[in-house]
Amino acid sequence: MTVTADDLDAAVSTLDAALGPATGADWSLPAGPLEWDCWHTAEHLGDTLLSYAAQLVARPDGRYARFAAVADRDASAGEVLEFSDAAGRLLALVVRATPSNVRAFHPSGRADPEGFAAMGCVETLLHGEDIARGLGVALDPSRPLCARVVARLFPDVAAGLADVDPWAALRWCAGRVELPGRPHRDRWQWRGAPIGG
């Protein structure tokens, strides 16, 4: 299974479908279990997705590209969501335009475009769920998309999760939920480097 730019676009569309109708809500509320509020979580998501795009474009050796992207302080909830959306769509464009043999720095291993697409999906879906929980709305991603992301980023546990709802499996892999009969993942790391290479 591979994770593609189309998967990242689908994750961003899931984010928009869940949070777009809630832009009139109070985004100063805590984002689920995070210390950030919903507004700052959306800002963090935009920064993260843009940094992944920058990694694939600039390819600095052994470090992240040196910048931080922030939303304007007076940006509305809709505008900070637009920032996250734009960052995700830009990462998807970069993934599409980058040859599959390119590798770029990430602390979890020198990642290929597929790895950055998968990491972008995780960031979008998990932080999207954080914001959704804070706002009292639901985020319901594609299960096949979640299964592809689990297989790509968590190959050490993916086979043992075949009987688990893929969205629950993805959240478990990232230490977000408990799964019956499985230990909680307090310490976890996804695999950014390509499987087998």
Accessible surface in RSA format (square Angstrom, percent):
REM  Atomic radii and reference values for relative SASA: ProtOr
REM  Chains: A
REM  Algorithm: Lee & Richards
REM  Probe-radius: 1.40
REM  Slices: 20
REM RES _ NUM      All-atoms   Total-Side   Main-Chain    Non-polar    All polar
REM                ABS   REL    ABS   REL    ABS   REL    ABS   REL    ABS   REL
RES MET A   1   151.24  78.3  81.75  54.1  69.50 165.5  74.65  63.5  76.60 101.5
RES THR A   2    83.62  59.5  79.03  80.1   4.59  10.9  57.89  77.8  25.73  38.9
RES VAL A   3     3.81   2.5   0.05   0.0   3.76   9.1   0.05   0.0   3.76  10.2
RES THR A   4    59.27  42.2  55.49  56.3   3.78   9.0  55.21  74.2   4.06   6.1
RES ALA A   5     5.53   5.1   3.43   5.3   2.10   4.8   3.43   4.8   2.10   5.6
RES ASP A   6    95.40  66.8  89.14  88.7   6.26  14.8  28.90  68.0  66.50  66.3
RES ASP A   7     9.87   6.9   9.47   9.4   0.40   0.9   0.64   1.5   9.24   9.2
RES LEU A   8     0.01   0.0   0.01   0.0   0.00   0.0   0.01   0.0   0.00   0.0
RES ASP A   9    30.97  21.7  30.75  30.6   0.23   0.5  16.21  38.2  14.76  14.7
RES ALA A  10    42.05  38.7  33.83  52.2   8.22  18.7  40.41  56.9   1.63   4.3
RES ALA A  11     0.16   0.2   0.00   0.0   0.16   0.4   0.16   0.2   0.00   0.0
RES VAL A  12     0.29   0.2   0.29   0.3   0.00   0.0   0.29   0.3   0.00   0.0
RES SER A  13    53.45  45.2  48.40  64.6   5.05  11.6  31.69  67.5  21.76  30.5
RES THR A  14    26.27  18.7  20.75  21.0   5.53  13.2   9.43  12.7  16.84  25.5
RES LEU A  15     1.16   0.6   1.16   0.8   0.00   0.0   1.16   0.8   0.00   0.0
RES ASP A  16    41.00  28.7  36.90  36.7   4.10   9.7  25.84  60.8  15.16  15.1
RES ALA A  17    75.92  69.8  50.71  78.3  25.22  57.4  63.34  89.2  12.58  33.3
RES ALA A  18    14.16  13.0   2.50   3.9  11.65  26.5  10.15  14.3   4.00  10.6
RES LEU A  19     0.09   0.1   0.09   0.1   0.00   0.0   0.09   0.1   0.00   0.0
RES GLY A  20    27.78  34.3   0.00   N/A  27.78  34.3  17.95  49.3   9.83  22.0
RES PRO A  21   115.72  84.3  71.93  65.6  43.79 159.2  85.68  70.7  30.05 186.7
RES ALA A  22     9.64   8.9   3.86   6.0   5.78  13.1   9.64  13.6   0.00   0.0
RES THR A  23    46.26  32.9  33.97  34.4  12.29  29.3   7.83  10.5  38.43  58.1
RES GLY A  24    81.67 100.7   0.00   N/A  81.67 100.7  44.90 123.2  36.77  82.4
RES ALA A  25    46.90  43.1  23.13  35.7  23.77  54.1  34.90  49.2  12.00  31.8
RES ASP A  26    75.80  53.1  63.50  63.2  12.30  29.1  34.81  81.9  40.99  40.9
RES TRP A  27    10.47   4.2   5.90   2.9   4.57  10.7   6.15   3.3   4.33   7.0
RES SER A  28    76.16  64.4  56.16  75.0  20.00  46.1  40.35  85.9  35.81  50.2
RES LEU A  29    75.37  42.0  74.82  53.5   0.55   1.4  75.37  52.9   0.00   0.0
RES PRO A  30    83.71  61.0  79.42  72.4   4.29  15.6  80.88  66.8   2.82  17.5
RES ALA A  31     0.00   0.0   0.00   0.0   0.00   0.0   0.00   0.0   0.00   0.0
RES GLY A  32    24.72  30.5   0.00   N/A  24.72  30.5   9.54  26.2  15.17  34.0
RES PRO A  33    84.25  61.4  43.91  40.0  40.35 146.7  56.75  46.9  27.50 170.9
RES LEU A  34    42.62  23.7  32.30  23.1  10.32  25.9  35.19  24.7   7.43  20.0
RES GLU A  35   184.16 105.7 143.90 108.9  40.26  95.9  64.01 123.8 120.15  98.1
RES TRP A  36   108.13  43.4 103.47  50.1   4.65  10.9  77.18  41.2  30.94  50.2
RES ASP A  37    32.15  22.5  27.42  27.3   4.73  11.2   8.46  19.9  23.69  23.6
RES CYS A  38     0.00   0.0   0.00   0.0   0.00   0.0   0.00   0.0   0.00   0.0
RES TRP A  39    27.30  11.0  27.30  13.2   0.00   0.0  25.21  13.4   2.08   3.4
RES HIS A  40    71.25  38.9  69.08  48.0   2.17   5.5  53.66  55.3  17.58  20.5
RES THR A  41     0.00   0.0   0.00   0.0   0.00   0.0   0.00   0.0   0.00   0.0
RES ALA A  42     0.69   0.6   0.69   1.1   0.00   0.0   0.69   1.0   0.00   0.0
RES GLU A  43    17.41  10.0  17.41  13.2   0.00   0.0   3.16   6.1  14.25  11.6
RES HIS A  44    54.05  29.5  48.19  33.5   5.86  15.0  37.57  38.7  16.48  19.2
RES LEU A  45     0.35   0.2   0.35   0.2   0.00   0.0   0.35   0.2   0.00   0.0
RES GLY A  46     0.00   0.0   0.00   N/A   0.00   0.0   0.00   0.0   0.00   0.0
RES ASP A  47    37.12  26.0  37.12  36.9   0.00   0.0   3.89   9.2  33.23  33.1
RES THR A  48    15.44  11.0  13.26  13.4   2.18   5.2  10.43  14.0   5.01   7.6
RES LEU A  49     0.40   0.2   0.40   0.3   0.00   0.0   0.40   0.3   0.00   0.0
RES LEU A  50    39.89  22.2  37.91  27.1   1.98   5.0  37.91  26.6   1.98   5.3
RES SER A  51    18.73  15.8  18.69  24.9   0.04   0.1  13.06  27.8   5.67   7.9
RES TYR A  52     6.64   3.1   6.64   3.8   0.00   0.0   2.47   1.9   4.18   5.1
RES ALA A  53     8.28   7.6   8.22  12.7   0.06   0.1   8.28  11.7   0.00   0.0
RES ALA A  54    20.47  18.8  13.63  21.0   6.84  15.6  19.94  28.1   0.53   1.4
RES GLN A  55     0.28   0.2   0.28   0.2   0.00   0.0   0.00   0.0   0.28   0.2
RES LEU A  56     0.44   0.2   0.00   0.0   0.44   1.1   0.00   0.0   0.44   1.2
RES VAL A  57   101.95  67.1  79.94  72.4  22.00  53.0  83.87  72.9  18.07  49.0
RES ALA A  58    66.67  61.3  34.75  53.6  31.92  72.6  43.51  61.3  23.16  61.3
RES ARG A  59   111.21  46.7  92.12  47.0  19.09  45.5  26.52  36.2  84.69  51.3
RES PRO A  60    14.89  10.9   4.62   4.2  10.27  37.3  14.38  11.9   0.51   3.2
RES ASP A  61   131.31  92.0 108.00 107.5  23.31  55.1  38.37  90.3  92.95  92.7
RES GLY A  62    51.60  63.6   0.00   N/A  51.60  63.6  27.65  75.9  23.95  53.6
RES ARG A  63    96.24  40.4  93.49  47.7   2.75   6.5  25.58  35.0  70.66  42.8
RES TYR A  64    72.35  33.8  71.80  40.9   0.54   1.4  59.32  44.6  13.02  16.1
RES ALA A  65    18.82  17.3  11.82  18.2   6.99  15.9  13.57  19.1   5.25  13.9
RES ARG A  66   183.82  77.2 147.55  75.2  36.28  86.4  70.79  96.7 113.03  68.5
RES PHE A  67    96.11  48.1  61.48  38.1  34.64  90.1  75.07  45.5  21.05  60.2
RES ALA A  68    79.69  73.3  51.67  79.7  28.02  63.7  51.89  73.1  27.80  73.7
RES ALA A  69    17.47  16.1   9.45  14.6   8.02  18.2  15.69  22.1   1.78   4.7
RES VAL A  70   100.68  66.3  79.01  71.5  21.68  52.2  79.01  68.6  21.68  58.8
RES ALA A  71     7.94   7.3   2.34   3.6   5.60  12.7   6.74   9.5   1.20   3.2
RES ASP A  72   106.73  74.8  96.07  95.6  10.66  25.2  19.13  45.0  87.59  87.4
RES ARG A  73   150.98  63.4 123.35  62.9  27.63  65.8  92.30 126.1  58.68  35.6
RES ASP A  74   131.31  92.0 100.47 100.0  30.84  72.9  50.40 118.6  80.91  80.7
RES ALA A  75    17.34  15.9   7.37  11.4   9.97  22.7   9.44  13.3   7.90  20.9
RES SER A  76    57.56  48.6  47.84  63.9   9.72  22.4  49.69 105.8   7.87  11.0
RES ALA A  77    12.77  11.7   6.16   9.5   6.61  15.0   6.16   8.7   6.61  17.5
RES GLY A  78    29.77  36.7   0.00   N/A  29.77  36.7  21.06  57.8   8.71  19.5
RES GLU A  79    92.87  53.3  87.68  66.3   5.19  12.3  30.28  58.6  62.59  51.1
RES VAL A  80     0.02   0.0   0.00   0.0   0.02   0.0   0.02   0.0   0.00   0.0
RES LEU A  81    12.00   6.7  12.00   8.6   0.00   0.0  12.00   8.4   0.00   0.0
RES GLU A  82   115.86  66.5 110.02  83.2   5.84  13.9  39.40  76.2  76.45  62.4
RES PHE A  83    38.43  19.2  32.58  20.2   5.85  15.2  38.11  23.1   0.31   0.9
RES SER A  84     0.46   0.4   0.22   0.3   0.24   0.6   0.22   0.5   0.24   0.3
RES ASP A  85    30.06  21.1  30.06  29.9   0.00   0.0   7.16  16.8  22.90  22.8
RES ALA A  86    45.78  42.1  40.51  62.5   5.27  12.0  45.39  63.9   0.39   1.0
RES ALA A  87     0.86   0.8   0.09   0.1   0.77   1.8   0.33   0.5   0.53   1.4
RES GLY A  88     0.06   0.1   0.00   N/A   0.06   0.1   0.00   0.0   0.06   0.1
RES ARG A  89    73.37  30.8  72.42  36.9   0.95   2.3  40.54  55.4  32.83  19.9
RES LEU A  90    86.02  47.9  86.00  61.5   0.02   0.0  86.00  60.4   0.02   0.0
RES LEU A  91     0.00   0.0   0.00   0.0   0.00   0.0   0.00   0.0   0.00   0.0
RES ALA A  92     0.23   0.2   0.23   0.4   0.00   0.0   0.23   0.3   0.00   0.0
RES LEU A  93   105.65  58.8 102.00  73.0   3.65   9.2 102.28  71.8   3.37   9.1
RES VAL A  94    27.85  18.3  25.38  23.0   2.48   6.0  27.85  24.2   0.00   0.0
RES VAL A  95    14.17   9.3   9.02   8.2   5.15  12.4   9.02   7.8   5.15  14.0
RES ARG A  96   116.85  49.1  79.97  40.8  36.89  87.8  59.57  81.4  57.29  34.7
RES ALA A  97    85.13  78.3  49.90  77.0  35.23  80.1  60.98  85.9  24.15  64.0
RES THR A  98    16.41  11.7   5.90   6.0  10.50  25.0   2.03   2.7  14.37  21.7
RES PRO A  99    79.13  57.7  66.25  60.4  12.88  46.8  78.62  64.9   0.51   3.2
RES SER A 100    93.66  79.1  82.36 109.9  11.30  26.0  48.49 103.3  45.17  63.3
RES ASN A 101   116.45  80.3  98.60  95.3  17.85  43.0  38.47  92.6  77.98  75.4
RES VAL A 102    19.10  12.6  13.62  12.3   5.48  13.2  19.10  16.6   0.00   0.0
RES ARG A 103    75.92  31.9  68.27  34.8   7.65  18.2  28.40  38.8  47.52  28.8
RES ALA A 104     0.41   0.4   0.00   0.0   0.41   0.9   0.41   0.6   0.00   0.0
RES PHE A 105    40.46  20.2  40.46  25.1   0.00   0.0  40.46  24.5   0.00   0.0
RES HIS A 106    13.67   7.5  10.18   7.1   3.49   8.9   6.04   6.2   7.62   8.9
RES PRO A 107    89.60  65.3  53.85  49.1  35.74 129.9  59.25  48.9  30.35 188.6
RES SER A 108    18.19  15.4   0.00   0.0  18.19  41.9   5.47  11.6  12.72  17.8
RES GLY A 109    23.54  29.0   0.00   N/A  23.54  29.0  22.81  62.6   0.73   1.6
RES ARG A 110   114.99  48.3 109.66  55.9   5.32  12.7  63.42  86.7  51.56  31.3
RES ALA A 111     0.00   0.0   0.00   0.0   0.00   0.0   0.00   0.0   0.00   0.0
RES ASP A 112    13.18   9.2  13.18  13.1   0.00   0.0   0.04   0.1  13.14  13.1
RES PRO A 113     7.56   5.5   7.56   6.9   0.00   0.0   7.56   6.2   0.00   0.0
RES GLU A 114    39.80  22.8  35.34  26.7   4.45  10.6  15.02  29.1  24.77  20.2
RES GLY A 115     0.00   0.0   0.00   N/A   0.00   0.0   0.00   0.0   0.00   0.0
RES PHE A 116     0.00   0.0   0.00   0.0   0.00   0.0   0.00   0.0   0.00   0.0
RES ALA A 117     0.00   0.0   0.00   0.0   0.00   0.0   0.00   0.0   0.00   0.0
RES ALA A 118     0.00   0.0   0.00   0.0   0.00   0.0   0.00   0.0   0.00   0.0
RES MET A 119     0.00   0.0   0.00   0.0   0.00   0.0   0.00   0.0   0.00   0.0
RES GLY A 120     0.00   0.0   0.00   N/A   0.00   0.0   0.00   0.0   0.00   0.0
RES CYS A 121     0.00   0.0   0.00   0.0   0.00   0.0   0.00   0.0   0.00   0.0
RES VAL A 122     2.63   1.7   2.63   2.4   0.00   0.0   2.63   2.3   0.00   0.0
RES GLU A 123    25.67  14.7  24.47  18.5   1.20   2.9   2.73   5.3  22.94  18.7
RES THR A 124     0.07   0.0   0.02   0.0   0.04   0.1   0.02   0.0   0.04   0.1
RES LEU A 125     0.45   0.3   0.45   0.3   0.00   0.0   0.45   0.3   0.00   0.0
RES LEU A 126     7.48   4.2   7.48   5.4   0.00   0.0   7.48   5.3   0.00   0.0
RES HIS A 127    18.49  10.1  18.49  12.9   0.00   0.0   9.04   9.3   9.45  11.0
RES GLY A 128     0.00   0.0   0.00   N/A   0.00   0.0   0.00   0.0   0.00   0.0
RES GLU A 129    21.31  12.2  21.31  16.1   0.00   0.0   4.27   8.3  17.04  13.9
RES ASP A 130     0.17   0.1   0.17   0.2   0.00   0.0   0.00   0.0   0.17   0.2
RES ILE A 131     0.07   0.0   0.07   0.1   0.00   0.0   0.07   0.1   0.00   0.0
RES ALA A 132     0.74   0.7   0.74   1.1   0.00   0.0   0.74   1.0   0.00   0.0
RES ARG A 133   135.66  57.0 112.16  57.2  23.50  56.0  34.72  47.5 100.94  61.2
RES GLY A 134    17.21  21.2   0.00   N/A  17.21  21.2   6.18  17.0  11.02  24.7
RES LEU A 135    23.60  13.1   0.06   0.0  23.53  59.2   3.00   2.1  20.60  55.4
RES GLY A 136    69.37  85.5   0.00   N/A  69.37  85.5  36.45 100.0  32.92  73.7
RES VAL A 137    55.84  36.7  38.42  34.8  17.42  42.0  46.72  40.6   9.12  24.7
RES ALA A 138    85.10  78.2  61.99  95.7  23.11  52.6  68.32  96.2  16.77  44.4
RES LEU A 139    13.35   7.4   0.02   0.0  13.33  33.5   0.15   0.1  13.20  35.5
RES ASP A 140   104.59  73.3  82.33  81.9  22.25  52.6  30.06  70.7  74.53  74.3
RES PRO A 141     3.34   2.4   0.40   0.4   2.94  10.7   0.60   0.5   2.74  17.0
RES SER A 142    51.08  43.2  35.56  47.5  15.52  35.7  38.64  82.3  12.44  17.4
RES ARG A 143    80.80  33.9  78.33  39.9   2.47   5.9  39.96  54.6  40.84  24.8
RES PRO A 144    82.20  59.9  75.66  69.0   6.55  23.8  81.76  67.5   0.44   2.8
RES LEU A 145     3.42   1.9   3.31   2.4   0.11   0.3   3.31   2.3   0.11   0.3
RES CYS A 146     0.00   0.0   0.00   0.0   0.00   0.0   0.00   0.0   0.00   0.0
RES ALA A 147    29.27  26.9  24.29  37.5   4.98  11.3  27.39  38.6   1.88   5.0
RES ARG A 148    60.89  25.6  60.89  31.0   0.00   0.0  16.11  22.0  44.78  27.1
RES VAL A 149     0.00   0.0   0.00   0.0   0.00   0.0   0.00   0.0   0.00   0.0
RES VAL A 150     7.10   4.7   7.10   6.4   0.00   0.0   7.10   6.2   0.00   0.0
RES ALA A 151    24.09  22.1  19.78  30.5   4.31   9.8  20.26  28.5   3.83  10.1
RES ARG A 152     7.28   3.1   6.03   3.1   1.24   3.0   6.12   8.4   1.16   0.7
RES LEU A 153     0.78   0.4   0.00   0.0   0.78   2.0   0.00   0.0   0.78   2.1
RES PHE A 154     0.29   0.1   0.06   0.0   0.23   0.6   0.29   0.2   0.00   0.0
RES PRO A 155    51.69  37.7  29.29  26.7  22.40  81.4  31.34  25.9  20.35 126.5
RES ASP A 156   113.49  79.5  71.35  71.0  42.14  99.6  51.83 122.0  61.66  61.5
RES VAL A 157    32.71  21.5  25.63  23.2   7.07  17.0  31.69  27.5   1.01   2.8
RES ALA A 158    21.94  20.2  14.01  21.6   7.93  18.0  14.43  20.3   7.51  19.9
RES ALA A 159    94.86  87.2  67.88 104.8  26.98  61.4  79.56 112.0  15.30  40.5
RES GLY A 160    50.16  61.9   0.00   N/A  50.16  61.9  39.69 108.9  10.47  23.5
RES LEU A 161     9.09   5.1   4.34   3.1   4.76  12.0   4.65   3.3   4.44  12.0
RES ALA A 162    96.29  88.5  55.30  85.3  40.99  93.2  67.31  94.8  28.98  76.8
RES ASP A 163   124.86  87.5  82.70  82.3  42.16  99.7  52.27 123.0  72.58  72.4
RES VAL A 164    23.70  15.6  13.24  12.0  10.46  25.2  17.98  15.6   5.71  15.5
RES ASP A 165    63.37  44.4  48.03  47.8  15.34  36.3  35.91  84.5  27.46  27.4
RES PRO A 166    34.33  25.0  32.12  29.3   2.22   8.1  34.33  28.3   0.00   0.0
RES TRP A 167    10.94   4.4  10.94   5.3   0.00   0.0   5.06   2.7   5.88   9.5
RES ALA A 168    17.87  16.4  17.87  27.6   0.00   0.0  17.87  25.2   0.00   0.0
RES ALA A 169     2.50   2.3   2.50   3.9   0.00   0.0   2.50   3.5   0.00   0.0
RES LEU A 170     0.00   0.0   0.00   0.0   0.00   0.0   0.00   0.0   0.00   0.0
RES ARG A 171    43.66  18.3  43.66  22.3   0.00   0.0   0.00   0.0  43.66  26.5
RES TRP A 172    13.56   5.4  13.56   6.6   0.00   0.0  13.56   7.2   0.00   0.0
RES CYS A 173     0.00   0.0   0.00   0.0   0.00   0.0   0.00   0.0   0.00   0.0
RES ALA A 174     3.69   3.4   0.08   0.1   3.61   8.2   0.08   0.1   3.61   9.6
RES GLY A 175    17.53  21.6   0.00   N/A  17.53  21.6   1.84   5.0  15.69  35.1
RES ARG A 176    68.43  28.7  42.68  21.8  25.75  61.3  18.90  25.8  49.53  30.0
RES VAL A 177    41.91  27.6  35.15  31.8   6.75  16.3  41.86  36.4   0.05   0.1
RES GLU A 178   116.37  66.8  99.26  75.1  17.11  40.7  61.95 119.8  54.42  44.4
RES LEU A 179    15.71   8.7  12.47   8.9   3.24   8.1  13.01   9.1   2.70   7.3
RES PRO A 180   123.74  90.2 102.97  93.9  20.76  75.5 115.23  95.1   8.50  52.8
RES GLY A 181    89.84 110.8   0.00   N/A  89.84 110.8  46.29 127.0  43.55  97.5
RES ARG A 182    67.12  28.2  54.90  28.0  12.22  29.1  17.27  23.6  49.85  30.2
RES PRO A 183   108.58  79.1  96.05  87.6  12.54  45.6 107.74  89.0   0.85   5.3
RES HIS A 184    68.58  37.5  48.10  33.4  20.48  52.4  33.79  34.8  34.79  40.5
RES ARG A 185    33.77  14.2  29.30  14.9   4.47  10.6  13.26  18.1  20.52  12.4
RES ASP A 186   117.26  82.1  86.39  86.0  30.87  73.0  32.07  75.5  85.19  85.0
RES ARG A 187   222.97  93.6 195.29  99.5  27.68  65.9  78.11 106.8 144.86  87.8
RES TRP A 188    94.49  37.9  63.16  30.6  31.33  73.6  55.24  29.5  39.25  63.7
RES GLN A 189   110.59  61.8  90.72  66.3  19.87  47.3  46.02  98.0  64.57  49.0
RES TRP A 190    19.09   7.7  16.66   8.1   2.43   5.7  16.81   9.0   2.28   3.7
RES ARG A 191    93.60  39.3  91.05  46.4   2.55   6.1  24.33  33.2  69.28  42.0
RES GLY A 192     0.00   0.0   0.00   N/A   0.00   0.0   0.00   0.0   0.00   0.0
RES ALA A 193    22.82  21.0  22.82  35.2   0.00   0.0  22.82  32.1   0.00   0.0
RES PRO A 194    13.97  10.2  13.56  12.4   0.41   1.5  13.97  11.5   0.00   0.0
RES ILE A 195    97.61  55.5  72.50  54.0  25.10  60.5  72.50  52.2  25.10  68.1
RES GLY A 196    82.80 102.1   0.00   N/A  82.80 102.1  44.35 121.7  38.45  86.1
RES GLY A 197    71.52  88.2   0.00   N/A  71.52  88.2  50.36 138.2  21.16  47.4
END  Absolute sums over single chains surface
CHAIN  1 A     8842.8       6567.0       2275.8       5123.7       3719.1
END  Absolute sums over all chains
TOTAL          8842.8       6567.0       2275.8       5123.7       3719.1
